[in-house]
Amino acid sequence: MAIVHFVNYQKPQTSNTMAFVLRYTMQDEKTVADDGNKYVTGINCTPQSAYTEFNNTKRLYGKTDGRLFYHFVQSFSVDENISPQTAHEIAVRFAEETEKFSSFEIVVSTHCDRDHIHSHFAVNAYSLNGRHWIDNKKTLKQCRDISDKIVREHKLSVIENP
């Protein structure tokens, strides 16, 4: 079963927190699969320079404090027969097709170092046009619905009644 959930940070976000999350999600030990491929993709940014790009976008609109980024995960059950490549393809498609993500800088990193394959999404809190990401139950439901649609197209299971 696939599930999407947001990571809730209990402490205020800092630039160091954002740098840590980007480094953590892109680690070779987690994102390089047995096939030798590294499953990290940037949407509207380059993963290696995402920290700088996220900050530059914030500076451009004078939004350098408060919520700096959003972090969420799309996980697959250990019972699913899914390859890191397929999980990453689903994750990238999800990031590209979700209208809420339009014009946001996102780093998609698929972790294949555990029994359950999962993809992390590090999303700049501000879009390339200065719009702030809106995080609420409605947004989460819309994200889950789009994820479920794509996952079903790959003949994988989703949680029917979350």
KOLGU-469097 format. One record per atom (N, C-alpha, C): residue in three letters; residue number from 1; x, z, y. Coordinates in Angstrom, 1 decimal, decimal comma. Layout:
BEGIN
 resn resi      x      z      y
  ala  NUM      X      Z      Y
...
***
This chain:
BEGIN
 resn resi      x      z      y
  met    1    0,8    0,0   -1,2
  met    1    0,0    0,0    0,0
  met    1    0,9    0,0    1,2
  ala    2    0,4   -0,7    2,2
  ala    2    1,2   -0,8    3,5
  ala    2    0,5    0,1    4,5
  ile    3    1,3    0,8    5,3
  ile    3    0,7    1,7    6,3
  ile    3    1,6    1,6    7,6
  val    4    0,9    1,7    8,7
  val    4    1,6    1,7   10,0
  val    4    1,4    3,0   10,7
  his    5    2,5    3,7   11,1
  his    5    2,4    4,9   11,8
  his    5    3,4    5,0   12,9
  phe    6    3,0    5,7   14,0
  phe    6    3,9    5,9   15,1
  phe    6    4,7    7,2   14,9
  val    7    6,0    7,2   15,3
  val    7    6,9    8,3   15,3
  val    7    6,6    9,1   16,6
  asn    8    6,2   10,4   16,4
  asn    8    6,0   11,2   17,6
  asn    8    7,2   12,1   17,9
  tyr    9    7,7   11,9   19,1
  tyr    9    8,9   12,7   19,5
  tyr    9    8,4   13,9   20,2
  gln   10    8,8   15,1   19,7
  gln   10    8,3   16,4   20,3
  gln   10    9,0   16,7   21,7
  lys   11   10,2   16,2   21,9
  lys   11   11,0   16,5   23,1
  lys   11   10,9   15,3   24,0
  pro   12   11,1   15,5   25,3
  pro   12   11,1   14,3   26,2
  pro   12   12,2   13,3   25,8
  gln   13   11,9   12,1   26,0
  gln   13   12,8   11,0   25,7
  gln   13   13,9   10,9   26,7
  thr   14   15,1   10,6   26,2
  thr   14   16,2   10,3   27,1
  thr   14   16,9    9,0   26,7
  ser   15   17,8    8,5   27,6
  ser   15   18,5    7,3   27,2
  ser   15   19,3    7,5   25,9
  asn   16   19,8    8,7   25,7
  asn   16   20,5    9,0   24,5
  asn   16   19,6    8,9   23,3
  thr   17   18,4    9,4   23,4
  thr   17   17,4    9,3   22,3
  thr   17   17,2    7,8   22,0
  met   18   17,0    7,0   23,0
  met   18   16,7    5,6   22,8
  met   18   17,9    4,9   22,1
  ala   19   19,1    5,3   22,5
  ala   19   20,3    4,7   21,9
  ala   19   20,4    5,1   20,5
  phe   20   20,1    6,4   20,2
  phe   20   20,2    6,9   18,8
  phe   20   19,2    6,1   17,9
  val   21   18,0    6,0   18,4
  val   21   17,0    5,3   17,5
  val   21   17,4    3,9   17,3
  leu   22   17,8    3,2   18,3
  leu   22   18,3    1,8   18,1
  leu   22   19,4    1,7   17,1
  arg   23   20,4    2,6   17,2
  arg   23   21,6    2,6   16,3
  arg   23   21,1    3,0   14,9
  tyr   24   20,3    4,0   14,8
  tyr   24   19,8    4,4   13,5
  tyr   24   19,0    3,3   12,8
  thr   25   18,1    2,7   13,5
  thr   25   17,3    1,7   12,8
  thr   25   18,0    0,5   12,4
  met   26   19,1    0,2   13,1
  met   26   19,9   -1,0   12,8
  met   26   21,1   -0,8   11,8
  gln   27   21,3    0,4   11,3
  gln   27   22,5    0,6   10,5
  gln   27   22,6   -0,3    9,3
  asp   28   23,8   -0,8    9,1
  asp   28   24,1   -1,7    8,0
  asp   28   23,7   -1,1    6,6
  glu   29   24,0    0,3    6,5
  glu   29   23,7    0,9    5,2
  glu   29   22,3    0,9    4,9
  lys   30   21,4    0,7    5,9
  lys   30   20,0    0,7    5,7
  lys   30   19,4   -0,7    5,7
  thr   31   20,0   -1,6    6,4
  thr   31   19,3   -2,9    6,6
  thr   31   20,0   -4,1    5,9
  val   32   21,1   -3,9    5,2
  val   32   21,8   -4,9    4,4
  val   32   21,3   -4,7    3,0
  ala   33   20,6   -5,8    2,5
  ala   33   20,1   -5,7    1,1
  ala   33   21,1   -6,2    0,1
  asp   34   20,7   -6,0   -1,1
  asp   34   21,5   -6,5   -2,3
  asp   34   21,9   -7,9   -2,2
  asp   35   21,0   -8,7   -1,5
  asp   35   21,3  -10,2   -1,4
  asp   35   22,4  -10,5   -0,3
  gly   36   22,9   -9,4    0,4
  gly   36   23,9   -9,5    1,4
  gly   36   23,3   -9,8    2,8
  asn   37   22,0  -10,0    2,9
  asn   37   21,4  -10,3    4,2
  asn   37   21,1   -9,0    5,0
  lys   38   21,3   -9,1    6,3
  lys   38   21,0   -8,0    7,2
  lys   38   19,6   -8,3    7,8
  tyr   39   18,6   -7,4    7,6
  tyr   39   17,3   -7,6    8,0
  tyr   39   17,0   -6,9    9,3
  val   40   17,5   -7,5   10,4
  val   40   17,3   -7,0   11,8
  val   40   17,0   -8,2   12,7
  thr   41   15,9   -8,1   13,4
  thr   41   15,5   -9,2   14,3
  thr   41   15,1   -8,7   15,6
  gly   42   15,4   -9,4   16,7
  gly   42   15,0   -9,1   18,0
  gly   42   13,9  -10,0   18,5
  ile   43   12,8   -9,4   19,0
  ile   43   11,7  -10,1   19,6
  ile   43   11,9   -9,9   21,1
  asn   44   12,1  -11,0   21,9
  asn   44   12,3  -11,0   23,3
  asn   44   13,6  -10,3   23,7
  cys   45   14,5  -10,1   22,7
  cys   45   15,8   -9,4   23,0
  cys   45   16,8   -9,7   21,9
  thr   46   18,0   -9,4   22,1
  thr   46   19,0   -9,5   21,1
  thr   46   19,3   -8,1   20,5
  pro   47   19,2   -7,9   19,2
  pro   47   19,4   -6,6   18,7
  pro   47   20,7   -5,9   19,2
  gln   48   21,8   -6,6   19,2
  gln   48   23,1   -6,0   19,5
  gln   48   23,1   -5,5   21,0
  ser   49   22,3   -6,1   21,9
  ser   49   22,3   -5,7   23,3
  ser   49   21,0   -5,1   23,7
  ala   50   20,1   -4,7   22,7
  ala   50   18,8   -4,2   23,0
  ala   50   18,8   -3,0   24,0
  tyr   51   19,7   -2,1   23,8
  tyr   51   19,8   -0,9   24,6
  tyr   51   19,9   -1,3   26,1
  thr   52   20,9   -2,2   26,4
  thr   52   21,1   -2,7   27,7
  thr   52   19,9   -3,5   28,2
  glu   53   19,4   -4,3   27,4
  glu   53   18,2   -5,1   27,8
  glu   53   17,0   -4,2   28,1
  phe   54   16,7   -3,3   27,3
  phe   54   15,6   -2,3   27,5
  phe   54   15,8   -1,7   28,9
  asn   55   17,0   -1,2   29,1
  asn   55   17,3   -0,5   30,4
  asn   55   17,2   -1,4   31,6
  asn   56   17,7   -2,6   31,4
  asn   56   17,6   -3,6   32,5
  asn   56   16,2   -3,9   32,9
  thr   57   15,3   -4,0   31,9
  thr   57   13,9   -4,3   32,2
  thr   57   13,3   -3,1   32,9
  lys   58   13,6   -1,9   32,5
  lys   58   13,1   -0,7   33,2
  lys   58   13,6   -0,6   34,6
  arg   59   14,9   -0,9   34,8
  arg   59   15,4   -0,8   36,2
  arg   59   14,8   -1,9   37,1
  leu   60   14,5   -3,0   36,5
  leu   60   13,9   -4,1   37,3
  leu   60   12,6   -3,7   37,9
  tyr   61   11,9   -2,9   37,2
  tyr   61   10,5   -2,4   37,7
  tyr   61   10,6   -0,9   38,2
  gly   62   11,8   -0,3   38,3
  gly   62   11,9    1,0   38,8
  gly   62   11,2    2,0   37,9
  lys   63   11,3    1,8   36,6
  lys   63   10,7    2,7   35,6
  lys   63   11,7    3,3   34,6
  thr   64   12,6    4,1   35,2
  thr   64   13,7    4,6   34,4
  thr   64   13,5    6,0   33,8
  asp   65   12,3    6,6   34,0
  asp   65   12,1    8,0   33,5
  asp   65   10,8    8,0   32,7
  gly   66   10,4    9,1   32,2
  gly   66    9,2    9,2   31,4
  gly   66    9,4    8,6   30,0
  arg   67    8,4    8,0   29,5
  arg   67    8,4    7,4   28,2
  arg   67    9,3    6,2   28,3
  leu   68   10,4    6,1   27,5
  leu   68   11,3    5,0   27,5
  leu   68   11,1    3,9   26,5
  phe   69   10,5    4,4   25,3
  phe   69   10,4    3,5   24,2
  phe   69    9,3    4,0   23,3
  tyr   70    8,9    3,2   22,3
  tyr   70    8,0    3,6   21,3
  tyr   70    8,6    3,2   20,0
  his   71    8,4    4,0   19,0
  his   71    9,0    3,8   17,7
  his   71    7,9    4,0   16,6
  phe   72    7,7    3,0   15,8
  phe   72    6,8    3,1   14,7
  phe   72    7,3    2,4   13,5
  val   73    6,6    2,6   12,4
  val   73    7,1    2,2   11,1
  val   73    6,0    1,6   10,3
  gln   74    6,3    0,5    9,6
  gln   74    5,4   -0,2    8,6
  gln   74    6,0    0,1    7,3
  ser   75    5,3    0,9    6,4
  ser   75    5,9    1,2    5,1
  ser   75    5,1    0,6    4,0
  phe   76    5,8    0,3    2,9
  phe   76    5,2   -0,2    1,7
  phe   76    5,3    0,9    0,6
  ser   77    4,3    1,0   -0,3
  ser   77    4,4    1,9   -1,4
  ser   77    5,5    1,5   -2,3
  val   78    6,0    2,5   -3,0
  val   78    7,0    2,3   -4,0
  val   78    6,5    1,5   -5,2
  asp   79    5,1    1,4   -5,3
  asp   79    4,5    0,7   -6,4
  asp   79    4,4   -0,8   -6,1
  glu   80    4,6   -1,2   -4,8
  glu   80    4,5   -2,6   -4,4
  glu   80    5,7   -3,3   -4,9
  asn   81    5,6   -4,5   -5,4
  asn   81    6,7   -5,3   -5,8
  asn   81    7,0   -6,2   -4,6
  ile   82    7,8   -5,7   -3,6
  ile   82    8,1   -6,4   -2,4
  ile   82    9,6   -6,5   -2,2
  ser   83   10,1   -7,6   -1,8
  ser   83   11,5   -7,8   -1,5
  ser   83   11,8   -7,4   -0,1
  pro   84   13,0   -7,0    0,3
  pro   84   13,3   -6,8    1,7
  pro   84   13,1   -8,0    2,5
  gln   85   13,3   -9,2    2,0
  gln   85   13,0  -10,4    2,8
  gln   85   11,6  -10,6    3,1
  thr   86   10,7  -10,4    2,1
  thr   86    9,3  -10,5    2,4
  thr   86    8,8   -9,4    3,3
  ala   87    9,2   -8,2    3,1
  ala   87    8,9   -7,1    4,0
  ala   87    9,3   -7,4    5,5
  his   88   10,5   -7,9    5,6
  his   88   10,9   -8,3    7,0
  his   88   10,2   -9,4    7,6
  glu   89    9,8  -10,4    6,8
  glu   89    9,0  -11,5    7,2
  glu   89    7,6  -11,0    7,7
  ile   90    7,0  -10,1    7,0
  ile   90    5,8   -9,5    7,4
  ile   90    5,9   -8,8    8,7
  ala   91    7,0   -8,0    8,8
  ala   91    7,2   -7,1   10,0
  ala   91    7,4   -8,0   11,2
  val   92    8,2   -9,0   11,1
  val   92    8,5   -9,9   12,2
  val   92    7,2  -10,6   12,6
  arg   93    6,5  -11,1   11,7
  arg   93    5,2  -11,8   12,0
  arg   93    4,2  -10,9   12,7
  phe   94    4,2   -9,6   12,2
  phe   94    3,3   -8,6   12,8
  phe   94    3,7   -8,4   14,2
  ala   95    5,0   -8,3   14,5
  ala   95    5,5   -8,1   15,9
  ala   95    5,2   -9,3   16,8
  glu   96    5,3  -10,5   16,2
  glu   96    5,1  -11,7   17,0
  glu   96    3,6  -12,0   17,2
  glu   97    2,7  -11,6   16,3
  glu   97    1,3  -12,0   16,4
  glu   97    0,4  -10,9   17,0
  thr   98    1,0   -9,7   17,2
  thr   98    0,2   -8,7   17,8
  thr   98    0,2   -8,9   19,3
  glu   99   -1,0   -9,2   19,8
  glu   99   -1,1   -9,5   21,2
  glu   99   -0,6   -8,3   22,1
  lys  100   -0,8   -7,1   21,7
  lys  100   -0,3   -5,9   22,4
  lys  100    1,2   -5,9   22,6
  phe  101    1,9   -6,6   21,7
  phe  101    3,4   -6,7   21,9
  phe  101    3,9   -7,9   22,7
  ser  102    2,9   -8,7   23,2
  ser  102    3,3   -9,9   23,9
  ser  102    4,2   -9,5   25,1
  ser  103    5,3  -10,1   25,3
  ser  103    6,3   -9,9   26,3
  ser  103    7,0   -8,5   26,3
  phe  104    6,9   -7,8   25,2
  phe  104    7,7   -6,6   25,1
  phe  104    8,9   -6,9   24,3
  glu  105   10,0   -6,2   24,6
  glu  105   11,2   -6,3   23,8
  glu  105   11,1   -5,4   22,6
  ile  106   11,4   -5,9   21,4
  ile  106   11,2   -5,2   20,2
  ile  106   12,4   -5,5   19,3
  val  107   12,9   -4,4   18,6
  val  107   13,9   -4,6   17,6
  val  107   13,2   -4,2   16,3
  val  108   13,1   -5,2   15,3
  val  108   12,5   -5,0   14,0
  val  108   13,6   -4,8   13,0
  ser  109   13,7   -3,7   12,3
  ser  109   14,8   -3,4   11,3
  ser  109   14,1   -3,0   10,0
  thr  110   14,4   -3,7    9,0
  thr  110   13,8   -3,4    7,7
  thr  110   14,8   -2,6    6,8
  his  111   14,4   -1,4    6,4
  his  111   15,3   -0,6    5,6
  his  111   15,0   -0,8    4,1
  cys  112   16,1   -1,0    3,4
  cys  112   15,9   -1,3    2,0
  cys  112   16,8   -0,3    1,2
  asp  113   17,1    0,8    1,8
  asp  113   18,0    1,8    1,1
  asp  113   17,2    2,9    0,4
  arg  114   16,0    2,8    0,4
  arg  114   15,1    3,8   -0,3
  arg  114   14,2    3,1   -1,3
  asp  115   13,5    3,9   -2,1
  asp  115   12,6    3,3   -3,1
  asp  115   11,5    2,6   -2,4
  his  116   11,0    3,0   -1,3
  his  116   10,0    2,3   -0,5
  his  116   10,6    1,6    0,6
  ile  117   10,4    0,3    0,6
  ile  117   10,9   -0,6    1,7
  ile  117   10,0   -0,3    2,9
  his  118   10,6   -0,2    4,1
  his  118    9,9    0,0    5,3
  his  118   10,6   -0,6    6,5
  ser  119    9,8   -1,0    7,5
  ser  119   10,4   -1,6    8,7
  ser  119   10,2   -0,7    9,9
  his  120   11,2   -0,6   10,7
  his  120   11,1    0,2   12,0
  his  120   10,9   -0,8   13,1
  phe  121   10,2   -0,4   14,1
  phe  121   10,0   -1,2   15,3
  phe  121   10,3   -0,3   16,5
  ala  122   11,4   -0,7   17,2
  ala  122   11,7    0,0   18,5
  ala  122   11,2   -0,9   19,6
  val  123   10,3   -0,4   20,4
  val  123    9,6   -1,2   21,4
  val  123    9,9   -0,6   22,8
  asn  124   10,4   -1,4   23,7
  asn  124   10,6   -1,0   25,1
  asn  124    9,2   -0,5   25,6
  ala  125    9,2    0,6   26,4
  ala  125    7,9    1,1   26,9
  ala  125    7,4    0,1   28,0
  tyr  126    8,3   -0,7   28,6
  tyr  126    7,8   -1,7   29,6
  tyr  126    8,1   -3,1   29,2
  ser  127    7,1   -4,0   29,5
  ser  127    7,2   -5,4   29,1
  ser  127    8,1   -6,1   30,1
  leu  128    8,4   -7,4   29,8
  leu  128    9,2   -8,2   30,7
  leu  128    8,5   -8,5   32,0
  asn  129    7,2   -8,2   32,1
  asn  129    6,5   -8,4   33,3
  asn  129    6,1   -7,1   34,0
  gly  130    6,7   -6,0   33,5
  gly  130    6,5   -4,7   34,1
  gly  130    5,3   -3,9   33,7
  arg  131    4,6   -4,4   32,7
  arg  131    3,4   -3,7   32,1
  arg  131    3,8   -2,6   31,2
  his  132    3,2   -1,4   31,3
  his  132    3,5   -0,3   30,4
  his  132    2,7   -0,4   29,1
  trp  133    3,4   -0,1   28,0
  trp  133    2,7   -0,1   26,7
  trp  133    1,6    1,0   26,7
  ile  134    0,5    0,8   26,2
  ile  134   -0,6    1,7   26,2
  ile  134   -0,7    2,2   24,7
  asp  135   -0,5    3,5   24,5
  asp  135   -0,4    4,1   23,2
  asp  135   -1,7    5,0   23,1
  asn  136   -2,6    4,6   22,3
  asn  136   -3,8    5,5   22,0
  asn  136   -4,4    5,1   20,6
  lys  137   -5,4    5,7   20,2
  lys  137   -6,0    5,5   18,9
  lys  137   -6,5    4,1   18,8
  lys  138   -7,0    3,5   19,9
  lys  138   -7,5    2,1   19,8
  lys  138   -6,4    1,2   19,6
  thr  139   -5,2    1,4   20,2
  thr  139   -4,1    0,5   20,0
  thr  139   -3,6    0,6   18,6
  leu  140   -3,5    1,9   18,1
  leu  140   -3,0    2,1   16,7
  leu  140   -3,9    1,4   15,8
  lys  141   -5,2    1,5   15,9
  lys  141   -6,2    0,8   15,0
  lys  141   -6,0   -0,7   15,1
  gln  142   -5,8   -1,3   16,3
  gln  142   -5,6   -2,7   16,4
  gln  142   -4,3   -3,1   15,7
  cys  143   -3,3   -2,3   15,8
  cys  143   -2,0   -2,6   15,2
  cys  143   -2,2   -2,6   13,6
  arg  144   -2,9   -1,6   13,2
  arg  144   -3,1   -1,4   11,7
  arg  144   -3,9   -2,6   11,2
  asp  145   -5,0   -3,0   11,9
  asp  145   -5,8   -4,1   11,5
  asp  145   -5,0   -5,4   11,4
  ile  146   -4,1   -5,7   12,3
  ile  146   -3,3   -6,9   12,2
  ile  146   -2,3   -6,8   11,1
  ser  147   -1,7   -5,6   10,9
  ser  147   -0,8   -5,4    9,8
  ser  147   -1,5   -5,7    8,5
  asp  148   -2,7   -5,1    8,3
  asp  148   -3,5   -5,2    7,1
  asp  148   -3,8   -6,7    6,8
  lys  149   -4,1   -7,4    7,8
  lys  149   -4,5   -8,8    7,7
  lys  149   -3,3   -9,6    7,1
  ile  150   -2,1   -9,4    7,7
  ile  150   -0,9  -10,1    7,2
  ile  150   -0,5   -9,6    5,8
  val  151   -0,6   -8,3    5,6
  val  151   -0,2   -7,8    4,3
  val  151   -1,1   -8,4    3,2
  arg  152   -2,4   -8,4    3,5
  arg  152   -3,4   -9,0    2,5
  arg  152   -3,1  -10,5    2,2
  glu  153   -2,7  -11,2    3,2
  glu  153   -2,3  -12,6    3,0
  glu  153   -1,2  -12,8    2,0
  his  154   -0,3  -11,7    1,9
  his  154    0,8  -11,7    1,0
  his  154    0,4  -11,1   -0,4
  lys  155   -0,9  -10,9   -0,6
  lys  155   -1,5  -10,4   -1,8
  lys  155   -0,9   -9,0   -2,1
  leu  156   -0,7   -8,2   -1,1
  leu  156   -0,3   -6,8   -1,2
  leu  156   -1,4   -5,9   -0,8
  ser  157   -1,3   -4,6   -1,2
  ser  157   -2,5   -3,7   -0,9
  ser  157   -2,3   -3,0    0,4
  val  158   -3,5   -2,5    0,9
  val  158   -3,6   -1,8    2,2
  val  158   -4,5   -0,6    1,9
  ile  159   -4,4    0,4    2,8
  ile  159   -5,3    1,5    2,7
  ile  159   -6,7    1,1    3,2
  glu  160   -7,7    1,1    2,3
  glu  160   -9,0    0,6    2,6
  glu  160   -9,8    1,5    3,6
  asn  161   -9,7    2,8    3,4
  asn  161  -10,4    3,7    4,3
  asn  161   -9,5    4,8    4,8
  pro  162   -8,7    4,4    5,8
  pro  162   -7,7    5,4    6,3
  pro  162   -8,4    6,6    6,9
***
